[in-house]
Amino acid sequence: MSWAGHNERGRVSLRVAPDSERASLALHDGTVAAFGRGVDCPIRFGHAPIQDRGVPRLCGWLIVANGRIIVHASEDGGEHRPGSGTETEFRPLLVTPRSGPPRTVSPGEAWAPADEIFTVNVVGTSTWELNVVNRRDPIRPQEVASSDRPTVKPFVDLSDELWSVLQAYGEPMRFGKSVPASHEEVAERTNDNPRTVRRHLETIYDEFYLRRIDMPDVADLRIKVVQGALNHGLLGRPTNA
């Protein structure tokens, strides 16, 4: 992995087991970060605690250049499997932008999605998701006198479903409690399941990170997101529930 600059351009998050919390790695200008099952990959998955030998040791690289995050698939996209003769099964990457259709990135190819949030799917025995957030250059504040500066809520791009999930997590703290609702409580309120609402919470966090919403440095993602939303006045929107 190469770190050529100190400016944080974005980050990549993934979970190493279906029910585990996501681990994150910051991506800086000039980063070249390999991902796959191999021990030399800084973005490593499919090795432990769940062994997935369908994941190549090297799947590809995330490359940060010119303000974009490039997905470059390794030319050796597959591995020999016993009983398959001399054939090698190539496993193209599937890159899904937040808006627009998914795109297959075949071995040896590279693609830089225009979207600021996208997912890289690696198919082994299981499907592994790399959630990527690409921050653009920060918007410079308008050069106005501080007394004339308006107080506005930051723009965040959330669907009605995600707004409802955010409201459900934040409701206890809006009414004086010290902690947000649990995953189970939110699932019951939104007629969903705990795993799904937790992933919705992660999606909200990605959006907050992209928009540079200040959030407390705590381990509990519920508190991090809800407190950030409260601090920025984002929990006044009514839900559809």
C-alpha positions as CSV (number, residue, x, y, z in Angstrom):
1,M,0.0,0.0,0.0
2,S,1.3,3.4,-0.9
3,W,0.4,6.7,0.9
4,A,1.5,9.6,-1.3
5,G,-0.4,12.4,0.5
6,H,-2.0,13.4,3.8
7,N,-5.3,14.7,2.5
8,E,-8.0,12.2,3.4
9,R,-10.0,11.6,0.2
10,G,-12.4,9.1,1.5
11,R,-12.6,5.6,3.1
12,V,-13.5,2.0,2.5
13,S,-15.5,-0.1,4.9
14,L,-16.2,-3.8,5.1
15,R,-17.3,-6.5,7.5
16,V,-15.3,-9.8,7.8
17,A,-18.4,-11.7,9.0
18,P,-22.1,-11.3,8.2
19,D,-23.0,-10.0,11.7
20,S,-19.8,-8.1,12.5
21,E,-19.4,-4.4,12.7
22,R,-17.8,-2.7,9.7
23,A,-14.0,-2.0,9.8
24,S,-12.9,1.1,8.0
25,L,-9.7,2.2,6.3
26,A,-9.0,5.9,5.3
27,L,-8.0,6.6,1.7
28,H,-5.7,9.5,1.0
29,D,-4.5,11.3,-2.1
30,G,-2.1,8.9,-3.8
31,T,-3.2,5.7,-2.0
32,V,-2.8,2.4,-3.8
33,A,-4.5,-0.2,-1.6
34,A,-4.8,-3.9,-2.6
35,F,-7.8,-5.9,-1.6
36,G,-8.4,-9.6,-1.4
37,R,-7.7,-12.7,0.8
38,G,-3.9,-12.4,0.7
39,V,-1.8,-11.5,3.8
40,D,-0.3,-8.5,1.9
41,C,-3.6,-6.8,1.3
42,P,-4.4,-3.9,3.6
43,I,-8.1,-4.4,2.7
44,R,-8.3,-8.1,3.6
45,F,-11.3,-10.4,3.9
46,G,-12.3,-14.0,3.3
47,H,-9.5,-15.2,5.5
48,A,-10.8,-15.2,9.1
49,P,-12.9,-15.8,11.0
50,I,-14.7,-17.2,7.9
51,Q,-12.4,-18.9,5.3
52,D,-13.6,-18.2,1.8
53,R,-11.2,-19.8,-0.7
54,G,-13.4,-18.6,-3.6
55,V,-11.9,-15.1,-2.9
56,P,-8.6,-14.6,-4.8
57,R,-5.6,-13.6,-2.8
58,L,-5.5,-10.4,-4.9
59,C,-8.7,-9.1,-6.3
60,G,-7.6,-5.7,-7.3
61,W,-6.7,-2.2,-6.0
62,L,-8.4,1.0,-4.9
63,I,-6.3,3.8,-6.3
64,V,-6.8,7.5,-5.4
65,A,-5.8,9.8,-8.2
66,N,-7.0,13.3,-9.4
67,G,-9.7,13.4,-6.8
68,R,-11.3,10.1,-7.9
69,I,-11.2,6.6,-6.4
70,I,-10.4,4.1,-9.2
71,V,-11.3,0.4,-9.0
72,H,-8.7,-1.7,-10.8
73,A,-9.3,-5.4,-11.1
74,S,-6.4,-7.7,-10.9
75,E,-5.5,-9.5,-14.2
76,D,-5.4,-12.8,-12.3
77,G,-9.0,-12.6,-11.3
78,G,-9.5,-16.3,-10.3
79,E,-7.7,-19.3,-9.0
80,H,-7.3,-22.8,-10.1
81,R,-9.8,-25.2,-8.5
82,P,-9.1,-28.9,-8.1
83,G,-11.0,-31.0,-10.6
84,S,-11.4,-28.1,-13.0
85,G,-8.6,-29.2,-15.4
86,T,-6.5,-26.3,-16.6
87,E,-9.3,-23.7,-16.5
88,T,-9.2,-20.7,-14.3
89,E,-12.4,-19.2,-13.1
90,F,-12.2,-15.5,-13.5
91,R,-14.3,-13.4,-11.1
92,P,-15.0,-9.9,-12.4
93,L,-15.8,-7.2,-9.8
94,L,-19.3,-5.7,-9.7
95,V,-19.2,-2.0,-8.9
96,T,-22.6,-0.4,-8.0
97,P,-22.8,3.4,-7.8
98,R,-25.4,4.9,-5.4
99,S,-27.2,6.2,-8.5
100,G,-27.1,4.5,-11.9
101,P,-26.7,0.9,-13.0
102,P,-23.9,-1.5,-11.7
103,R,-20.9,-2.1,-13.9
104,T,-18.7,-5.2,-14.3
105,V,-15.0,-4.5,-14.0
106,S,-13.3,-7.5,-15.7
107,P,-9.7,-8.7,-14.8
108,G,-7.2,-6.1,-15.9
109,E,-9.8,-3.3,-16.3
110,A,-10.1,-0.1,-14.2
111,W,-13.1,2.2,-13.6
112,A,-13.6,5.4,-11.6
113,P,-17.2,5.8,-10.7
114,A,-18.5,9.4,-10.9
115,D,-20.7,8.8,-7.8
116,E,-19.3,9.8,-4.4
117,I,-20.6,6.6,-2.8
118,F,-20.4,3.2,-4.4
119,T,-20.0,-0.5,-3.5
120,V,-17.5,-3.0,-4.8
121,N,-18.8,-6.6,-4.7
122,V,-16.4,-9.5,-4.7
123,V,-17.9,-12.9,-5.3
124,G,-16.4,-15.9,-3.7
125,T,-18.3,-18.6,-1.9
126,S,-20.0,-15.6,-0.3
127,T,-20.4,-12.1,-1.7
128,W,-18.2,-9.5,0.0
129,E,-19.1,-5.8,0.0
130,L,-16.6,-3.0,0.0
131,N,-18.4,0.3,0.8
132,V,-16.5,3.2,-0.6
133,V,-17.0,6.9,0.1
134,N,-15.2,9.4,-2.1
135,R,-15.1,13.0,-0.8
136,R,-14.8,15.7,-3.3
137,D,-12.8,18.8,-2.6
138,P,-14.5,20.8,0.2
139,I,-16.7,23.7,-0.8
140,R,-15.2,27.0,0.3
141,P,-17.4,29.0,2.6
142,Q,-19.0,32.1,1.1
143,E,-17.0,35.2,1.9
144,V,-19.5,37.1,3.9
145,A,-19.4,38.8,7.3
146,S,-19.9,36.5,10.2
147,S,-22.9,38.6,11.3
148,D,-24.5,38.0,7.9
149,R,-23.8,34.3,7.7
150,P,-27.1,32.4,7.6
151,T,-27.7,29.4,9.9
152,V,-28.7,26.5,7.7
153,K,-28.9,22.8,8.0
154,P,-26.3,20.9,6.0
155,F,-27.6,19.1,2.9
156,V,-27.8,15.3,3.3
157,D,-29.1,13.0,0.6
158,L,-31.3,10.4,2.3
159,S,-34.3,8.5,1.1
160,D,-37.6,8.7,2.9
161,E,-36.9,5.2,4.3
162,L,-33.5,6.3,5.7
163,W,-35.1,9.5,7.2
164,S,-37.6,7.2,9.0
165,V,-34.8,5.0,10.3
166,L,-32.8,8.0,11.5
167,Q,-35.9,9.4,13.3
168,A,-36.6,6.0,14.9
169,Y,-33.0,5.8,16.3
170,G,-33.0,9.4,17.5
171,E,-36.5,9.6,19.1
172,P,-35.4,8.6,22.6
173,M,-32.6,11.2,22.7
174,R,-35.0,13.8,21.3
175,F,-37.1,13.3,24.4
176,G,-34.3,13.4,27.0
177,K,-32.9,9.9,27.1
178,S,-29.1,9.5,27.0
179,V,-28.9,6.8,24.3
180,P,-30.7,6.1,21.0
181,A,-33.1,3.3,20.3
182,S,-31.7,-0.2,19.9
183,H,-31.5,-2.0,16.6
184,E,-34.4,-4.2,17.8
185,E,-36.6,-1.2,18.7
186,V,-36.0,0.5,15.4
187,A,-36.7,-2.8,13.5
188,E,-40.0,-3.1,15.4
189,R,-41.0,0.4,14.6
190,T,-40.1,0.3,10.9
191,N,-41.4,-3.3,10.4
192,D,-38.0,-4.6,9.4
193,N,-35.3,-6.7,11.0
194,P,-32.3,-5.7,13.1
195,R,-29.7,-6.5,10.6
196,T,-31.4,-4.4,7.9
197,V,-31.9,-1.4,10.0
198,R,-28.3,-1.6,11.2
199,R,-27.1,-1.5,7.6
200,H,-29.4,1.4,7.0
201,L,-27.7,3.2,9.9
202,E,-24.3,2.5,8.2
203,T,-25.6,4.0,5.0
204,I,-26.7,7.1,6.9
205,Y,-23.2,7.3,8.5
206,D,-21.6,7.1,5.0
207,E,-23.7,10.1,3.9
208,F,-22.8,12.0,7.1
209,Y,-19.1,11.3,6.5
210,L,-19.4,12.4,2.9
211,R,-21.0,15.7,3.9
212,R,-18.5,16.2,6.8
213,I,-21.2,16.2,9.5
214,D,-19.4,16.5,12.8
215,M,-20.0,13.4,14.9
216,P,-18.6,12.4,18.3
217,D,-15.6,10.1,18.5
218,V,-17.4,7.1,20.1
219,A,-17.5,3.5,19.2
220,D,-21.3,3.1,19.2
221,L,-22.5,4.0,15.7
222,R,-26.0,4.8,16.9
223,I,-24.7,7.5,19.3
224,K,-22.3,8.8,16.6
225,V,-25.0,9.3,14.0
226,V,-27.8,10.5,16.2
227,Q,-25.7,13.0,18.1
228,G,-24.4,14.3,14.8
229,A,-27.9,14.7,13.5
230,L,-29.1,16.4,16.7
231,N,-26.1,18.8,16.6
232,H,-26.9,19.9,13.1
233,G,-30.7,20.1,13.5
234,L,-31.4,17.2,11.2
235,L,-34.0,15.4,13.4
236,G,-36.8,17.8,13.0
237,R,-38.2,16.2,9.8
238,P,-41.4,14.2,10.4
239,T,-41.4,10.5,9.5
240,N,-43.9,8.7,7.3
241,A,-44.7,6.3,10.1
